[in-house]
Amino acid sequence: MTDHQLPKTRSGEPRAFFGRRSGKKLHGGQQAVFDATLPALEIKLNGRLDPRSLFPDADKIIVEIGYGGGEHLALEASRHPKTGYVGCEVFTGGIGKMVQAIAAQDLRNIRLFTDDAFKLLVELPDASLDEVYLLYPDPWPKTRHHKRRFVSETTLAELARVIRPGGVFHFATDIEDYANWTLAHIVRAPLFRFAPEKPGGWHEPYAGWEATRYEQKARREGRMISFYLSFKRV
């Protein structure tokens, strides 16, 4: 899929779901690891991409959108070496930390996409993913910025296409408005089902969960309630 098929801004440019790409400059050691390691890990799109070509022997394929510092992605990859993971992140600081973790732990089941995750989704085959994680995404709290939230009718349609029946879309946030926003969109997405096992269960972390640095920050700031939502692809 080409840029003209992506969500657009008023000016007609493809809409990005992120705010910035860079922050503090990587120091010498980080930059050296980044430069040496990223080329072998980075996914470059050239039309359709079958994730099985990246992980031909994997038991499952999982995508994490906006992995931040990579804590969750690295932990899951180390726990499940037979699963193939694709991490999507545009922030250079986060990519640098992820690359360092991959090199330090010799993680061989991760590949990285360093552009807007939606561009990757539209190039994946139908039913090619087992799970997708979207953890603590930018909530874009101002009303005029809500259109930049990753969860939308458009993105949910793509997620429903690429996640196999029986697969799961996981969404976590500490922003109640974004949790409500996501639930409201899921209700209108006929191929996803929200069926919690018990009332309030959505406040309980996923099995094996270890708090991300964004979640730790939220707790320090007094925002203690998080939402761990999982939606099954029917």
C-alpha positions, 0 to 999 in steps of 0.5 A: 500500500502506498502513502496515498492510501494512508490516513491524511492530514488536511494538507493531504500528507499521510498522517503520522500517529507519533509526535517526534522522532528524536530526543537526546543524542545517543552517546558514543557507545550507544551510537556505535552499538546502534550503527553496528546492530540496527541494519541487520534488524531493521525491516525495509518495506518494498511491497508486501511483507510476509512476517513468516519470511522473517521468522520461518520456524516461529510458533507465533508472530507478535507485533508490538506497536510503540515499544518505547524503551523496549522493556516489555518487548525484550522480556517477552522475546527472552521468555519465548525464543520460538516466537517471532517479534516485530517491534515498531518504534520511531523514537530514536532514543527508544530504538537505541535502547532496544538495539542495546538490549538485543545485542546484550541479551543476544535476542535473535527473534526480534526485528524492528520497524522504524517508521509509522506502524500503520505503514507496516500493517497495510503491507502484511498479509491477511491473518498473518499475526497472532497477537498485537500489543499497543502499550501506553500509547500517546493519548493525545489528550487535547480534543483537536489531537484525538484524530492522531490517536492510534486506535481508530476505525481505520487502524482497527480495520487493518488490525482485524485483517492482519490478526488471525481469527482467535488472535488477540489485540492487547491495549494498555493505558493509564488514561481513562479517556483513552480506554473509553475511546478504545472500547467505543471503537471496539464496539463498532468493530465487528471482528473484535470481541471484548469479553473480560472474565470478571468485572474489573478484570481489566485493571489486572495486568496481563499474565507475567506483566512487568511494569513499563517505564511509562507505567512506573512514571504514571504511578509516581505521578499518582495515576495508579489505575491502569487498563489492560484490555484484550480484544479477541479476533473473531 
